[in-house]
C-alpha cells in the first residue's frame, strides 16, 4: 500500500480524489478543472504518488521478482 507522509488536509483530499480515478485522462481532466493554485498542488500530489509507487516497486523482495518474471516466460 502506498503511503505519503506530510500531506496537508487539502493535499490528502486531492490525493483521495486522484486515487479514485481510473485513468490518466481522468486525472488530467480533473486537474484541469481546478484553480491554478490547487492545480499546482494536485500536480505535486500526483508526482508524489508516482514516486511513492516507484519506491514501493523497487522494494519488492527478490522472490516476488522471480515469481513475476516466471509469468513472462
Buried (B, 14 or more C-beta within 10 A) or exposed (E): EBEEEEBEEEBEBBBEBBEEBEEEEEBEEBBEEBEEEBBEBBBEBBEBBEEBEEEEEEEEEEEEEEEEEEEEE
